[in-house]
Amino acid sequence: MQRIRDVVARFMRLPWSASAITAEAGSGGGVPSSLQATLAQLRYWMPTIADVAHIWESEGGGTWCFSLKPRAGGACSVSVMLRESGLFDLTIAGKTYEDCVLDQFDHLLPLIERITDGHVLQRHWASRATGQPLGIETIVSLGQGRVWRGGPILPDGDAFARDRHFLPYRRI
């Protein structure tokens, strides 16, 4: 029980100084308040999966990073680096997508939840003629027909795909 309290306490710290948030909000961007709310959501949620994932968190220099490494084999690891600018880098199963943008910051937690629930497909594209790898496309099903997609989309006649599916972190 003490371990759970320690994990919750660690994730509930404020991400950046209030002066940095106030200075950015004064510039008219409005990003910091939504960013701060998103960080609070993530910090509240992360302890709920502490029993099925190794969680790592870091902050500094205007960024906040966290990584989730599943304890179970076959599940998809994920890392996020959020910047005060509103951009973020997302690493899914070892493939990094830089300078990502979402319509709203509050869409980030549902994206991470879908990854931990196993709704990830990694499509490895290769040349039909040589078998040479051409790229990796990552698709996260968000439900209701919506998807988050990263990487090249190469469905031309000279390429074929091998799909890799992932399992959920929590298996009941």
C-alpha positions as CSV (number, residue, x, y, z in Angstrom):
1,M,0.0,0.0,0.0
2,Q,2.9,2.4,0.8
3,R,4.3,1.8,-2.7
4,I,1.1,2.9,-4.3
5,R,1.0,6.1,-2.1
6,D,4.6,6.8,-3.1
7,V,3.8,6.4,-6.8
8,V,0.7,8.7,-6.5
9,A,2.7,11.3,-4.6
10,R,5.5,11.3,-7.2
11,F,3.1,11.9,-10.1
12,M,1.0,14.6,-8.5
13,R,3.9,17.2,-8.5
14,L,3.4,20.3,-10.6
15,P,5.3,20.2,-13.9
16,W,6.8,23.6,-14.3
17,S,7.1,26.7,-12.2
18,A,4.1,29.0,-11.9
19,S,6.1,31.9,-13.3
20,A,6.9,30.0,-16.5
21,I,3.2,29.1,-16.9
22,T,2.1,32.7,-16.2
23,A,4.7,34.2,-18.6
24,E,3.6,31.8,-21.4
25,A,-0.1,32.4,-20.8
26,G,0.5,36.2,-20.9
27,S,1.8,35.7,-24.5
28,G,-1.7,34.9,-25.6
29,G,-1.0,31.3,-26.5
30,G,-3.2,29.7,-23.8
31,V,-1.4,26.4,-24.2
32,P,0.0,26.2,-20.7
33,S,-3.3,25.9,-18.9
34,S,-4.5,23.0,-21.2
35,L,-1.0,21.5,-21.0
36,Q,-1.1,21.7,-17.2
37,A,-4.6,20.1,-17.2
38,T,-3.3,17.3,-19.5
39,L,-0.3,16.7,-17.2
40,A,-2.6,16.5,-14.2
41,Q,-4.8,13.9,-16.1
42,L,-1.8,11.8,-17.0
43,R,-0.3,12.0,-13.5
44,Y,-3.7,11.0,-12.0
45,W,-4.0,8.1,-14.5
46,M,-0.5,6.6,-14.4
47,P,-0.7,5.0,-10.9
48,T,-3.7,3.0,-12.1
49,I,-1.4,1.0,-14.4
50,A,1.7,0.9,-12.0
51,D,0.9,-2.8,-11.4
52,V,1.3,-3.7,-15.1
53,A,3.9,-1.3,-16.3
54,H,7.2,0.2,-15.3
55,I,6.7,4.0,-15.2
56,W,9.5,6.5,-15.7
57,E,9.0,10.3,-15.4
58,S,11.3,13.3,-15.9
59,E,10.9,17.0,-16.3
60,G,13.1,20.1,-16.9
61,G,14.1,22.6,-19.5
62,G,10.5,23.2,-20.5
63,T,9.7,19.5,-21.2
64,W,8.0,16.7,-19.3
65,C,8.7,13.1,-20.3
66,F,7.2,9.8,-19.3
67,S,7.7,6.2,-20.5
68,L,5.6,3.2,-20.0
69,K,7.2,-0.2,-20.4
70,P,4.8,-3.1,-20.0
71,R,5.6,-5.9,-17.6
72,A,3.9,-8.4,-19.9
73,G,5.5,-9.6,-23.2
74,G,3.8,-8.7,-26.5
75,A,2.5,-5.3,-25.2
76,C,3.6,-2.0,-26.7
77,S,5.9,0.4,-24.9
78,V,5.2,4.1,-25.2
79,S,7.1,7.3,-24.4
80,V,5.9,10.9,-24.6
81,M,7.9,14.1,-24.4
82,L,5.6,17.2,-24.0
83,R,7.0,20.6,-24.6
84,E,5.6,23.9,-23.3
85,S,5.3,25.0,-27.0
86,G,2.5,22.5,-27.3
87,L,4.3,20.0,-29.5
88,F,5.2,16.5,-28.3
89,D,7.3,13.6,-29.4
90,L,5.7,10.2,-29.2
91,T,7.6,6.9,-29.3
92,I,5.5,3.8,-29.9
93,A,7.2,0.3,-29.9
94,G,10.6,1.9,-30.5
95,K,9.5,4.2,-33.4
96,T,9.6,7.9,-32.7
97,Y,7.3,10.5,-34.2
98,E,8.6,14.1,-33.5
99,D,6.7,17.4,-33.3
100,C,3.3,15.8,-33.1
101,V,0.2,17.9,-32.6
102,L,-3.3,17.0,-31.4
103,D,-6.5,19.0,-31.9
104,Q,-6.7,19.2,-28.2
105,F,-4.2,18.3,-25.4
106,D,-7.0,16.3,-23.6
107,H,-6.9,13.8,-26.5
108,L,-3.4,12.7,-25.4
109,L,-4.7,10.5,-22.4
110,P,-7.2,8.6,-24.6
111,L,-4.4,8.0,-27.1
112,I,-2.1,6.6,-24.4
113,E,-5.0,4.5,-22.9
114,R,-5.7,2.9,-26.3
115,I,-2.0,2.0,-26.7
116,T,-2.0,0.4,-23.3
117,D,-5.2,-1.4,-24.2
118,G,-3.4,-3.0,-27.1
119,H,-5.1,-1.1,-30.0
120,V,-1.8,-0.6,-31.9
121,L,-0.8,-1.9,-35.3
122,Q,2.7,-1.4,-36.6
123,R,2.9,-1.9,-40.4
124,H,6.4,-2.6,-41.8
125,W,6.5,-1.7,-45.5
126,A,9.1,-3.4,-47.8
127,S,9.9,-3.4,-51.5
128,R,8.4,-6.4,-53.4
129,A,11.4,-6.6,-55.7
130,T,14.2,-6.6,-53.0
131,G,12.6,-7.0,-49.7
132,Q,14.3,-3.8,-48.6
133,P,12.5,-2.1,-45.7
134,L,10.8,1.2,-46.8
135,G,9.3,2.4,-43.6
136,I,7.2,1.8,-40.6
137,E,3.7,3.0,-40.2
138,T,2.0,3.0,-36.7
139,I,-1.7,3.0,-36.4
140,V,-3.6,3.4,-33.1
141,S,-7.3,2.7,-33.2
142,L,-9.1,5.4,-31.2
143,G,-12.5,3.8,-31.5
144,Q,-15.6,4.9,-33.5
145,G,-13.6,4.6,-36.7
146,R,-11.0,7.2,-35.7
147,V,-7.3,6.5,-35.8
148,W,-4.0,8.2,-35.0
149,R,-1.4,7.5,-37.7
150,G,2.3,8.1,-37.8
151,G,5.0,7.3,-40.3
152,P,4.9,6.9,-44.1
153,I,2.0,5.5,-45.9
154,L,3.3,3.4,-48.8
155,P,0.5,1.4,-50.4
156,D,1.8,1.5,-54.0
157,G,2.2,-1.5,-56.3
158,D,5.8,-2.1,-55.5
159,A,5.5,-2.5,-51.7
160,F,4.0,-5.0,-49.3
161,A,3.3,-4.8,-45.6
162,R,3.8,-7.0,-42.6
163,D,1.6,-6.2,-39.7
164,R,2.6,-6.4,-36.1
165,H,-0.2,-6.4,-33.5
166,F,0.3,-5.7,-29.7
167,L,-1.4,-7.1,-26.6
168,P,-2.9,-5.1,-23.8
169,Y,-0.9,-4.3,-20.7
170,R,-3.6,-5.7,-18.4
171,R,-4.9,-9.2,-19.2
172,I,-7.8,-10.4,-17.2
